[in-house]
Amino acid sequence: MTTSAGSAGDLSPEPRRWAWEHPVGPRWLLLGDVGFEGFYEDDIPLALCAEIEGVFVDPQPRPRERFTLVGCTPAGTLADLLDRLPVEALGTGQAWLGDVWITAPAPPPGTPLSWWGEDLGDVVVLAQRPNMTMPETVDIDLDGFVHVYDRTDAVLRPGDVTEFVLLGRDEQPYGTCRDVTGVFREQAAPPVPQVRLLGCRPEPFLQTALDAVGQSTKAGLRRRRIRAEVHMLAADGSADRVIGAVVSGTAQDCEPSRLGAGLLDMTVDSEPQEPLPTGVLGILEHWRTGRPAEKNLWAGYDRELRHHWSGVALDRRSGAPDRLAGTTYDLDGRFVTDIEGFYCAIGEAINGPGGYFGWNLDALDDCFCGGFGAQAPFQLVWRDSAVARRHLIAGYDRRRLGPAITLKYLLDMLPEHQVEIDLC
């Protein structure tokens, strides 16, 4: 493995370049750590790889989860729904409840809350029945989703909560219950059990993990432990991180690779984490030879891949200084059929093809603070805004598990950041 960079005295050095001598060029760089215990480094070069299997995979859609509120005394909208609907309507769209926050009772004044709670999204009431041990309470079956960053995440049960408070949107009271089943669980198994690093040339840190393959002692297992972020190598040898692409687990075995003399094919038993969809590979190809030169290349992607488009753009920002306050930017609104399309479009309006200017509301708010290409106040000319008017409408967003972000919301929020909007 060889690298090159700008001279030591260069205030703006060239990006580090990576290359090797094999005819099949490397596509991926792994930066991370091996054998860590407590303190973890995230930028140690571990290997160049020609291919990686198991990081970009299309898993099955996340299944709906089932919960039971045990010993429940319903109130508010939940009580109204149960009183109003006949049994045969439960489990249908008529029994949709939306979001439910399960938390602890309010502590005495001056006492911190011991447990923040868990959010359930897209909840539907399935059934109710009298509780057999707690008179005048019912057990209520629900289905929906627990809000987690990764579907494999554990959800820990609070040890000191003996009664749960149920709240709806804007903290509307939905009642209380003595227990909840189906919400709290151990970490799930990884959707993809193994990752394969093909045509891999390990650096010394990774070689220590390979040297420990076959050792089943506690120390040997620790030496085989790997965590690395995946970086895509561009045609010029520069590397950029791929957000969410991680190789994390235990080195299991390796063998000589058919991709070149001295290269290895390596197997890593994965820790629980979700893979990235295979469509991200197509997105990355738009940056393989530099930034995209054409706008709206994201327009044909679905919502999930539009989100990842903005993530790729985030890690490939040019770092150019903000344009002066008072600049006018044109937003091409022809493909703003969802909120992810808005983030893609405003990113390109301000920073050109492949540009980034937020990929969620919090990130958008950060961008308005400066350092992302535009300095407020500025003007945004939103062309073909009728498309967003038809699509960014009130309702429930099942991808975000929350109320939809509407055009009206954006038109109210943007002026708060000193953005003057001209709808065309």
Residue pairs with C-beta under 8 A, 6 or more apart in sequence:
1 18
1 19
1 20
1 45
1 48
1 201
1 203
2 18
2 19
2 20
3 16
3 17
3 18
3 19
4 14
4 16
4 17
4 19
4 237
5 13
5 14
5 15
5 16
5 17
6 12
6 13
6 14
7 13
15 238
15 239
16 238
16 239
17 236
17 237
17 238
18 26
18 29
18 48
18 233
18 237
18 238
18 239
19 26
19 237
20 26
20 48
20 201
22 50
22 199
22 259
22 260
22 261
22 263
23 260
24 50
24 199
24 259
24 260
25 50
25 233
26 48
26 49
26 50
26 199
26 201
26 233
27 49
27 50
27 51
27 52
27 232
27 233
28 48
28 49
28 50
28 51
28 52
28 230
28 231
28 232
28 233
29 45
29 47
29 48
29 49
29 230
29 231
29 232
29 233
29 239
30 45
30 46
30 47
30 48
30 49
30 197
30 206
30 228
30 229
30 230
30 231
30 247
31 42
31 43
31 44
31 45
31 46
31 228
31 229
31 231
31 241
32 41
32 42
32 43
32 44
32 46
32 226
32 227
32 228
32 229
32 247
33 40
33 41
33 42
33 44
33 205
33 226
33 227
33 228
34 44
34 46
34 205
34 206
34 208
34 209
34 223
34 225
34 226
35 208
35 209
35 222
35 223
35 224
35 225
36 225
36 227
37 222
40 227
42 229
44 203
44 205
45 203
45 205
46 202
46 203
46 205
46 206
46 226
46 228
47 197
47 200
47 201
47 202
47 203
47 206
47 228
48 200
48 201
48 233
49 197
49 198
49 199
49 200
49 201
50 198
50 199
50 200
50 257
50 259
50 260
50 263
51 198
51 199
51 259
52 195
52 196
52 197
52 198
52 230
52 247
53 195
53 196
53 198
54 192
54 194
54 195
54 196
54 270
54 275
55 192
55 195
55 230
55 245
55 246
55 247
55 275
55 276
56 245
56 275
56 276
56 277
56 278
56 280
56 281
57 191
57 192
57 275
57 276
57 277
57 278
58 277
58 278
59 191
59 192
59 274
59 275
60 191
62 145
62 151
64 122
64 143
64 144
64 145
65 143
65 144
65 145
65 146
65 182
66 126
66 141
66 142
66 143
66 182
67 120
67 141
67 142
67 143
67 144
67 180
67 181
67 182
67 183
68 139
68 140
68 141
68 142
68 180
68 181
68 182
69 139
69 140
69 142
69 164
69 166
69 177
69 180
70 131
70 139
70 177
70 178
70 179
70 180
70 181
71 131
71 133
71 134
71 137
71 139
71 177
71 178
71 179
72 131
72 137
72 138
72 139
72 140
72 166
72 175
72 176
72 177
72 178
73 136
73 137
73 175
73 176
73 177
74 82
74 138
74 140
74 166
74 174
74 175
75 166
75 173
75 174
75 175
75 176
76 168
76 172
76 173
76 174
76 175
77 97
77 168
77 172
77 174
78 97
78 125
78 140
78 166
78 168
78 174
78 175
79 174
79 175
81 95
81 97
81 125
82 125
82 128
82 138
82 140
85 94
85 95
85 125
87 127
89 95
90 125
90 126
90 127
90 128
91 124
91 125
91 126
91 127
92 124
93 124
95 124
95 125
95 126
96 122
96 123
96 124
97 123
97 124
97 125
97 142
97 168
98 121
98 122
98 123
98 168
98 169
98 396
99 119
99 120
99 121
99 122
99 123
99 168
99 169
99 401
99 402
100 119
100 120
100 123
100 142
100 144
100 166
100 167
100 168
100 174
101 117
101 118
101 119
101 120
101 166
101 167
101 168
101 171
102 117
102 118
102 119
102 120
102 164
102 165
102 166
102 180
102 183
103 113
103 115
103 116
103 117
103 118
103 164
103 165
103 167
104 113
104 114
104 115
104 117
104 158
104 161
104 163
104 164
104 165
105 163
105 165
105 176
106 113
106 165
107 113
107 114
114 158
114 160
114 161
115 158
115 160
115 161
118 146
118 147
118 155
118 183
119 146
119 147
119 401
120 142
120 144
120 145
120 146
120 147
120 183
121 144
121 145
121 146
121 147
121 401
121 402
122 144
122 145
122 396
122 398
122 401
123 142
123 143
123 144
124 142
124 143
124 144
125 140
125 141
125 142
126 141
126 142
126 143
127 140
127 141
128 138
128 139
128 140
128 141
129 138
129 139
130 137
130 138
130 139
131 137
131 138
131 139
134 178
137 177
137 178
140 177
145 401
146 155
146 183
147 401
148 155
150 272
150 273
150 274
151 188
151 191
151 274
152 187
152 188
152 189
152 190
152 191
152 272
152 273
152 274
153 187
153 188
153 272
154 185
154 186
154 187
155 183
155 184
155 185
156 184
157 184
162 178
163 176
163 177
163 178
164 176
164 177
164 178
164 179
164 180
165 173
165 176
166 173
166 174
166 175
166 176
166 177
167 173
167 174
168 174
169 403
187 272
188 272
189 272
190 270
190 271
190 272
190 273
191 274
191 275
192 270
192 275
193 269
193 270
194 249
194 252
194 267
194 268
194 269
194 270
195 247
195 249
195 267
195 268
195 270
196 265
196 266
196 267
196 268
197 247
197 264
197 265
197 266
197 267
197 268
198 257
198 259
198 265
199 257
199 259
199 260
199 263
199 265
200 254
200 257
200 263
200 264
200 265
200 266
201 262
201 263
201 264
202 210
202 264
202 266
206 226
206 251
208 223
209 223
209 224
209 225
209 226
209 251
210 251
210 254
210 264
210 266
211 223
212 220
212 223
212 224
212 251
213 224
213 251
213 252
213 253
213 254
214 220
215 221
215 223
215 224
221 250
224 250
224 251
224 252
225 249
225 250
225 251
226 247
226 248
226 249
226 250
226 251
226 268
227 246
227 247
227 248
228 246
228 247
228 248
229 241
229 242
229 245
229 246
230 241
230 242
230 245
230 246
230 247
231 239
231 240
231 241
231 242
232 239
232 240
232 242
232 284
232 287
232 288
233 239
234 240
234 287
234 288
234 289
234 290
235 288
235 289
235 290
236 290
240 287
240 315
240 316
241 315
242 276
242 280
242 284
242 312
242 315
243 311
243 312
243 314
243 315
244 276
244 308
244 311
245 276
245 280
246 273
247 268
247 270
248 268
248 270
248 271
248 273
249 268
249 269
249 270
249 271
250 268
250 269
251 266
251 267
251 268
252 267
252 268
252 269
253 266
253 267
254 264
254 265
254 266
254 267
255 264
255 265
256 263
256 264
256 265
257 263
257 264
257 265
276 308
277 304
277 305
277 308
279 301
279 304
279 305
279 308
280 305
280 308
280 312
283 298
283 301
283 305
283 308
283 309
283 312
284 312
286 292
286 297
286 354
287 312
287 316
287 354
291 316
291 318
291 352
291 353
291 354
292 353
292 354
293 353
294 353
295 332
295 348
295 352
295 353
296 332
296 334
296 335
296 348
297 353
297 354
298 305
298 306
298 309
298 335
298 341
298 344
299 334
299 335
299 341
299 344
301 309
303 338
303 340
303 399
304 399
306 338
306 340
306 341
306 343
306 344
307 340
307 343
307 359
309 344
310 340
310 343
310 344
310 347
310 356
310 358
310 359
311 359
313 344
313 347
313 354
313 355
313 356
314 356
314 359
314 363
316 354
316 356
317 351
317 356
317 372
317 373
318 351
320 351
320 373
322 370
322 371
322 372
322 373
322 374
322 375
323 350
323 373
323 374
323 375
323 378
324 375
325 375
325 376
325 377
325 378
326 377
326 378
326 379
327 374
327 375
327 378
327 379
328 378
328 379
328 380
328 381
329 349
329 350
329 374
329 378
329 379
329 380
329 381
330 349
330 381
330 383
331 345
331 346
331 349
331 380
331 381
331 382
331 383
332 345
332 348
332 349
332 383
332 384
333 345
333 382
333 383
333 384
333 385
333 386
333 387
333 388
334 383
334 384
334 387
335 341
335 344
335 345
335 387
336 342
336 345
336 384
336 387
336 388
336 391
336 392
337 387
337 388
337 391
338 391
338 392
339 392
339 397
339 400
339 404
339 405
340 359
342 388
342 392
342 410
343 357
343 358
343 359
343 360
343 364
346 357
346 358
346 364
346 380
347 354
347 355
347 356
347 357
347 358
348 354
348 355
349 355
349 357
349 380
350 357
350 372
350 373
350 374
351 357
351 372
351 373
355 373
356 372
357 364
357 367
357 372
357 373
357 374
358 364
358 365
358 366
358 367
358 372
361 405
365 417
366 372
367 373
367 374
368 376
368 417
368 418
368 419
370 376
376 417
376 418
376 419
377 418
377 419
377 420
378 418
378 419
378 420
379 419
379 420
379 421
379 422
380 414
380 419
380 420
380 421
380 422
381 422
381 424
382 388
382 421
382 422
382 423
382 424
383 424
384 424
385 407
385 423
385 424
388 407
388 410
389 407
392 404
392 405
392 406
392 407
392 410
393 404
393 406
393 407
394 403
394 404
394 406
395 403
395 404
396 402
396 403
396 404
397 403
397 404
397 405
411 421
411 423
414 421
415 421
